[in-house]
Amino acid sequence: MDGILNINKPVGLTSHDVVARVRRLLHQQRVGHAGTLDPLASGVLPVCVGLATRVADYLSESGKAYQAEIILGVETDTYDREGQVLSTQPVPDITREQIESVLRTFIGPQLQVPPPYSAIKLQGEPAYRRARAGESLKLEARPVVIERLVLLAWERPRLQLEIECSKGTYIRSLAHDLGQRLGCGAYLSALLRTRSGPLMLQESITLEQLAEALASGNLERYLLPLDIALLHYPALVVDAKTLQRVLHGNSFRAPGPESGSLTLVPTPSEGEQPRLARVCDEQGRTWALAVWKPEQRLWQPTRVFVAERRS
């Protein structure tokens, strides 16, 4: 059983809770999620099953979208409603236009400091554990991109935002930073993820719907192919003989980026280099990712997804 489930995570469950439930429902050990959602958040949580766990890192490369509710005038240690209140301040009588003007300053590439209560590892230990133990943490700022930030509603002290951003963006930090710039503090009170990579909220299913699909034998209706996590990479279509070389990890020849037919994108973890393409058979199925080696003018498979994939 290999594929990706677009799960609509409910408020109150951790992402790990959702994975555990899917694992029990499917009687499958190889299950993982792509892109953590905090317990207070709901919405799209990609869950990868079987061989699809190998594409989890690539699934959200095309960014994410959210709807967020933020309360002004209060700061908490976790930057959300579940934390301890650190301070309260009067909310100034600001207009919608003034808020929109401040929101525009967040658009584009920037450095964002993650919340102290986050899963980021410090010397191998999640930051939230050290924060709960009483340590005063200041995490390093990380590059993120906020592509779209729209004010949906404003009724003091509550505002609602629509956000499109890169992976790694913390909406809790955005709420905290917005409160700082408005001069009154703020925290995230609710969060709905409406898109993660190619997966949309309107196409997601609940855990209850997943259980019903299993009971009725309709699971395949919701189990998406692992290929969807890789569609933002250009395709190299190879013949059967070349594909066998790829599946054994051997380099191969195919048109390179200088041909003008490929626009390569970076790997998720290595910045601008190296650059990748997906290797497809003549039926369009993805079997591997390969990196272009300009010195040798060859492609080298970097990840083969299908050692045991059904043909």
C-alpha positions in Angstrom: 0.0 0.0 0.0 1.8 3.1 -1.3 0.4 6.6 -1.6 -0.5 9.9 0.0 -3.6 10.7 2.0 -4.9 14.3 2.3 -6.1 14.3 5.9 -8.2 17.1 7.4 -6.6 17.1 10.9 -9.0 18.1 13.7 -8.2 20.5 16.5 -6.9 18.7 19.5 -4.8 16.0 17.9 -1.1 16.2 17.3 0.3 15.3 13.8 1.8 12.2 15.5 -1.7 11.3 16.8 -3.1 11.4 13.2 -0.2 9.2 12.0 -0.8 6.7 14.7 -4.5 6.5 13.9 -3.8 6.0 10.2 -1.3 3.3 11.0 -3.8 1.4 13.1 -6.6 1.8 10.5 -4.4 0.6 7.6 -2.4 -2.0 9.6 0.7 -0.4 8.0 3.9 0.5 9.8 5.4 2.8 7.1 3.3 5.9 7.7 4.5 9.5 8.2 3.3 13.0 7.9 4.7 16.0 5.9 4.6 19.3 7.6 3.7 19.4 11.3 0.5 21.0 12.5 0.2 22.0 16.2 -2.7 20.6 18.2 -4.7 23.8 18.1 -4.4 23.9 14.3 -6.7 22.1 11.8 -6.7 21.4 8.1 -4.5 19.8 5.5 -2.0 17.3 6.9 -0.4 15.1 4.2 0.1 11.6 5.4 2.5 9.4 3.4 2.0 5.6 3.3 4.5 2.9 2.3 7.0 4.0 -0.4 5.4 7.5 -0.3 7.2 8.2 3.0 10.3 8.6 0.8 8.8 11.7 -0.8 7.6 13.4 2.4 10.5 16.0 2.2 9.4 17.1 -1.2 5.7 17.3 -0.7 5.4 20.8 0.6 8.1 22.5 -1.5 5.6 24.6 -3.4 4.5 26.3 -0.1 1.5 26.4 2.2 -1.6 28.4 2.8 -3.5 29.2 6.0 -6.4 31.1 7.5 -5.4 32.5 10.9 -7.2 34.2 13.8 -5.0 36.5 15.9 -5.9 38.3 19.2 -4.2 41.6 19.8 -3.3 43.0 23.3 -2.0 39.8 24.8 1.3 38.0 24.6 1.9 34.3 25.6 5.1 32.3 26.0 4.1 29.9 23.2 2.8 32.7 20.9 -0.6 31.0 20.8 -3.7 30.5 23.0 -2.3 27.5 24.8 0.6 29.3 26.5 1.0 31.2 29.7 0.1 34.9 29.5 3.2 37.1 29.7 1.7 40.5 29.3 -1.5 42.4 28.4 -1.7 45.8 26.8 -4.6 48.1 25.6 -5.3 47.6 21.9 -5.0 50.9 20.1 -7.8 52.3 18.1 -6.3 51.3 14.7 -8.1 51.2 11.4 -8.2 48.4 8.9 -6.0 50.5 6.6 -3.4 50.9 9.3 -3.3 47.2 9.8 -3.0 46.5 6.1 -0.1 48.9 5.9 1.8 47.0 8.6 0.9 43.7 7.0 2.6 44.8 3.8 5.9 45.1 5.6 5.8 41.3 6.1 5.5 40.4 2.4 8.5 38.9 0.7 11.7 37.1 1.7 12.8 37.7 5.3 14.4 36.2 8.4 11.9 34.8 11.0 12.7 33.8 14.5 10.8 30.5 15.4 8.8 30.4 18.7 10.7 29.1 21.7 8.1 26.4 22.1 8.8 24.6 18.7 10.0 21.2 17.6 13.3 22.6 16.3 16.2 20.6 17.6 18.9 22.2 19.8 21.8 19.9 20.5 19.5 17.0 19.6 16.6 18.0 21.9 13.4 19.7 20.8 13.3 23.4 21.8 9.9 23.0 23.5 11.3 20.6 26.0 14.1 23.0 27.0 11.6 25.8 27.2 9.3 23.8 29.4 12.3 23.1 31.7 12.6 26.8 32.3 15.4 27.6 29.8 15.3 31.1 28.2 15.7 30.3 24.5 16.5 32.6 21.6 16.4 30.5 18.4 18.3 31.6 15.3 16.3 33.4 12.6 15.5 31.4 9.5 14.9 32.5 5.9 11.2 32.3 5.0 9.0 33.9 2.3 5.5 35.3 2.9 3.9 35.5 -0.6 0.4 36.7 0.3 -1.1 38.3 3.4 -4.7 39.4 3.3 -6.8 40.9 6.1 -10.1 39.1 6.0 -11.7 40.7 9.0 -10.9 43.1 11.8 -13.0 43.7 14.9 -10.9 44.8 17.9 -9.1 42.9 19.4 -9.6 40.1 16.8 -8.3 39.9 13.2 -8.4 37.2 10.6 -5.7 36.7 7.9 -5.3 34.7 4.8 -1.6 33.7 4.3 0.4 32.0 1.6 4.0 31.3 2.6 7.0 29.0 2.1 7.7 25.9 4.1 9.2 26.6 7.5 7.1 29.7 8.2 5.7 29.8 11.7 2.3 31.5 11.8 2.7 31.8 15.6 5.8 33.9 15.0 4.0 36.0 12.4 1.2 36.7 15.0 3.8 37.5 17.7 5.8 39.8 15.3 2.6 41.5 14.1 1.8 42.3 17.7 5.2 43.8 18.2 4.9 46.0 15.2 1.5 47.2 16.3 2.8 48.0 19.7 0.3 45.9 21.7 1.4 42.3 21.6 -0.6 39.4 20.0 -1.0 35.7 19.9 -2.4 33.1 17.5 -5.9 31.9 18.6 -6.8 29.6 15.7 -5.2 28.2 12.6 -6.6 26.4 9.5 -4.2 25.1 6.9 -6.0 25.3 3.5 -3.1 24.0 1.3 0.1 22.1 1.7 2.0 21.8 -1.6 -0.5 20.4 -4.1 -3.0 19.2 -1.5 -6.1 21.4 -1.0 -8.5 21.6 2.0 -11.6 21.1 -0.2 -10.2 17.7 -1.3 -9.2 16.5 2.1 -10.9 13.8 4.2 -11.4 13.3 7.9 -10.2 10.3 9.8 -13.8 9.2 10.0 -14.2 9.3 6.2 -11.0 7.3 5.9 -12.4 4.6 8.2 -15.6 4.5 6.2 -13.6 4.2 2.9 -11.7 1.3 4.3 -14.9 -0.4 5.5 -16.5 0.0 2.1 -13.4 -1.0 0.1 -13.0 2.5 -1.4 -9.6 3.4 0.0 -8.0 3.8 -3.5 -10.4 6.7 -4.1 -8.4 8.7 -1.5 -4.9 7.2 -1.8 -3.0 9.6 -4.1 0.1 8.5 -6.1 3.4 9.5 -4.7 4.1 11.3 -8.0 2.1 14.3 -6.9 4.8 15.2 -4.4 7.3 15.6 -7.3 5.3 17.3 -10.0 7.1 20.7 -9.5 10.3 19.0 -10.8 10.7 18.8 -14.6 10.3 15.3 -16.1 13.0 13.2 -17.9 11.2 10.6 -19.9 13.5 7.6 -20.5 13.1 4.3 -22.3 13.0 0.9 -20.6 16.7 0.2 -21.0 17.7 3.5 -19.4 15.1 3.0 -16.7 16.8 -0.2 -15.6 20.1 1.8 -15.2 18.3 4.3 -13.1 16.7 1.7 -10.8 20.2 0.3 -10.2 21.5 3.7 -9.3 23.7 4.1 -12.4 24.2 7.4 -14.2 22.6 7.9 -17.6 22.4 10.3 -20.5 19.4 12.5 -21.3 18.9 16.1 -22.3 20.5 18.5 -19.8 19.5 22.0 -18.7 21.5 23.6 -21.5 19.0 22.1 -24.0 16.5 24.7 -22.9 13.8 22.1 -22.4 14.3 21.9 -18.6 14.0 24.5 -15.8 15.6 22.8 -12.8 14.7 23.5 -9.2 16.9 23.0 -6.1 16.7 20.0 -3.7 14.6 20.7 -0.5 17.6 20.4 1.8 20.6 21.7 -0.1 19.7 25.3 -1.2 20.6 26.3 -4.7 22.6 23.2 -5.6 22.3 20.6 -6.7 19.3 20.8 -9.1 17.0 17.9 -9.8 14.6 16.4 -12.3 12.3 13.4 -11.9 12.8 10.3 -14.0 9.6 9.0 -15.7 8.9 6.0 -17.9 7.1 6.3 -21.2 3.7 6.0 -19.4 4.5 9.1 -17.3 5.1 7.4 -13.9 7.8 8.8 -11.7 10.5 6.3 -10.6 13.3 8.4 -9.3 14.9 11.8 -8.8 18.2 12.6 -10.6 20.8 15.4 -10.3 22.5 16.9 -13.3 26.3 16.5 -13.2 27.6 19.3 -15.6 31.2 18.1 -15.5 30.3 14.7 -16.8 27.2 15.9 -18.7 25.3 13.0 -17.1 22.4 12.5 -14.8 22.9 10.7 -11.5 20.0 9.1 -9.6 19.8 10.5 -6.1 16.7 8.8 -4.8 14.9 5.8 -6.3 11.4 5.4 -5.0 10.5 2.1 -6.6 12.8 -0.8 -5.7 9.7 -2.8 -4.8 7.1 -0.7 -6.6 4.5 -2.6 -8.6 5.1 -2.3 -12.4 
